[in-house]
């Protein structure tokens, strides 16, 4: 694939770029939005201040904390008649269901990488409100996309341009009215190694 890959025709794509902290959701999300002619919103900007304060203190959010945030993301999609890409961790199936309750057409792009790669990226972001101590909590919470969820899985070990290419290719596969294909990735094998013992 090349960096010039475009969708064949304009479409109202509603996309969540998901994954744990430091997987590149904002960078890749902005790249996807630019490629498909959509608006980009960083989901972190939609958190209430109470959630930001809690994460900054090193305390993981609970489902009660997340519910209003996820519902707001779903509302943003429901209110949009144009292309919209939102970066949001969306770690659990239940969280994704809340977003889909606002707009069932949402497609998820899951950015996946090893713990080592994610930790090294977090260490390079000292000003970010998510401390390194919460990475393991997020990995434990993560539930990969299921077979009945429209989405693609992309390995973040590749350059950003290639990640965007692969994500857009997955979205393009569903542009003709069919469901976007789900990239099959063996999460028990290298480079992921995210089995039940993580």
C-alpha positions in Angstrom: 0.0 0.0 0.0 1.0 3.6 -0.5 0.6 6.7 1.4 -1.8 8.0 -1.4 -4.5 5.4 -0.7 -7.9 7.1 -0.7 -11.5 5.9 -0.3 -13.1 5.5 -3.7 -16.1 7.7 -2.9 -17.2 10.0 -0.2 -19.0 8.2 2.7 -20.3 9.0 6.1 -17.7 7.0 8.0 -18.0 7.0 11.8 -14.8 5.5 13.2 -13.4 5.0 16.7 -9.7 4.5 16.9 -9.3 2.4 20.0 -6.6 0.8 22.2 -4.7 1.3 25.4 -2.8 4.4 26.3 0.2 5.4 24.1 -0.8 3.1 21.2 -1.0 6.2 18.9 -4.8 6.7 18.8 -4.6 10.5 18.3 -1.9 10.4 15.7 -3.4 7.6 13.7 -6.9 8.9 14.1 -5.9 12.3 12.7 -4.2 10.5 9.8 -7.3 8.4 9.1 -9.5 11.4 9.3 -7.3 13.3 6.8 -7.3 10.4 4.4 -11.1 9.9 4.4 -12.0 13.6 4.6 -13.5 13.3 8.1 -13.4 15.5 11.2 -11.1 14.2 14.0 -11.9 14.5 17.8 -9.5 13.3 20.5 -11.8 11.5 22.9 -9.6 12.6 25.9 -10.9 16.1 25.3 -14.4 14.7 26.1 -13.6 13.4 29.5 -15.1 15.3 32.4 -12.4 17.0 34.6 -13.2 14.6 37.4 -12.0 11.7 35.2 -8.8 13.5 34.2 -8.0 14.3 37.9 -8.6 10.6 38.9 -6.3 9.3 36.2 -3.7 11.8 37.0 -3.6 10.6 40.6 -2.9 7.1 39.4 -6.4 5.7 40.1 -8.1 3.7 37.3 -11.5 4.9 36.1 -14.4 2.6 37.0 -17.3 1.9 34.7 -19.4 4.5 36.4 -16.8 7.1 35.6 -16.6 6.0 32.0 -20.3 5.7 31.2 -21.0 9.5 30.7 -17.9 9.8 28.6 -18.7 6.9 26.3 -22.3 8.2 26.0 -21.0 11.6 25.0 -18.9 9.9 22.3 -22.0 8.1 21.0 -23.9 11.4 21.0 -21.2 13.0 18.9 -21.5 10.3 16.3 -25.3 10.4 16.3 -25.3 14.2 15.8 -22.8 14.0 12.8 -24.1 13.6 9.3 -20.5 13.7 7.9 -17.4 11.6 8.4 -16.1 11.6 12.0 -13.2 9.9 13.6 -12.8 9.8 17.5 -9.9 8.5 19.4 -11.2 6.5 22.4 -9.7 3.6 24.4 -13.0 1.6 24.1 -11.3 -1.3 25.9 -14.3 -3.4 26.8 -17.1 -4.8 24.6 -19.6 -3.1 27.0 -17.9 0.3 26.4 -18.1 -0.2 22.7 -21.8 -1.1 23.0 -22.5 2.2 24.8 -20.9 4.0 21.8 -22.8 1.9 19.3 -26.1 2.6 21.2 -25.7 6.2 20.0 -24.8 5.1 16.4 -24.8 1.5 15.3 -22.8 2.3 12.2 -19.6 3.0 14.2 -16.6 1.0 13.0 -13.6 0.3 15.4 -9.9 0.5 14.4 -8.0 -1.3 17.1 -4.3 -0.3 17.5 -2.5 -3.2 19.0 1.1 -3.5 20.3 3.3 -5.2 22.8 3.5 -4.1 26.4 7.2 -3.3 26.0 6.5 -0.9 23.0 3.6 0.7 24.8 5.7 1.3 28.0 8.5 2.8 26.0 6.1 5.2 24.4 4.5 6.2 27.7 7.9 6.8 29.2 8.6 9.3 26.5 5.4 11.3 27.3 6.0 12.8 30.8 3.5 15.5 30.4 0.6 13.2 29.6 -2.0 12.7 32.4 -1.9 8.8 32.2 0.9 7.5 34.4 2.9 4.3 33.4 1.4 2.5 36.4 -2.0 2.3 34.7 -0.7 0.5 31.6 -1.1 -3.0 33.1 -4.6 -2.1 34.4 -5.6 -1.1 30.8 -4.1 -4.3 29.4 -6.0 -6.4 31.9 -9.2 -4.5 31.0 -8.8 -4.8 27.2 -11.3 -7.1 25.4 -10.3 -7.5 21.8 -12.9 -6.9 19.0 -15.3 -9.9 18.7 -16.4 -11.6 15.5 -19.7 -9.6 15.4 -18.0 -6.2 15.8 -17.3 -4.2 12.7 -13.6 -3.3 12.8 -10.0 -3.8 11.9 -6.9 -4.6 14.0 -3.6 -3.0 13.1 -0.1 -3.7 14.5 1.4 -0.4 15.8 5.0 -1.7 15.4 5.0 -0.4 11.8 5.4 3.2 10.7 2.5 5.6 11.2 1.9 5.9 7.4 1.6 2.1 7.1 -0.8 1.9 10.1 -3.0 4.5 8.5 -2.8 2.6 5.1 -3.9 -0.6 6.7 -6.7 1.0 8.7 -8.1 2.9 5.6 -7.9 -0.4 3.6 -10.0 -2.1 6.2 -12.6 0.8 6.1 -12.5 0.8 2.3 -13.4 -2.9 2.3 -16.7 -2.0 3.8 -17.3 1.2 1.7 -19.6 -0.6 -0.7 -22.2 -1.4 1.9 -20.6 -4.6 3.2 -19.1 -4.8 6.7 -15.5 -3.8 7.1 -13.3 -6.9 7.3 -11.8 -7.9 10.7 -8.1 -8.5 10.5 -7.4 -11.8 12.1 -4.5 -11.4 14.5 -3.1 -14.2 16.8 -2.8 -12.3 20.0 -1.2 -15.2 21.8 1.8 -15.1 19.4 4.6 -12.6 18.7 4.6 -9.7 18.4 1.6 -9.4 20.7 2.0 -12.1 23.4 -1.1 -11.0 25.1 -2.4 -14.3 26.4 -4.3 -14.9 29.7 -1.0 -14.6 31.6 -0.5 -10.9 30.9 
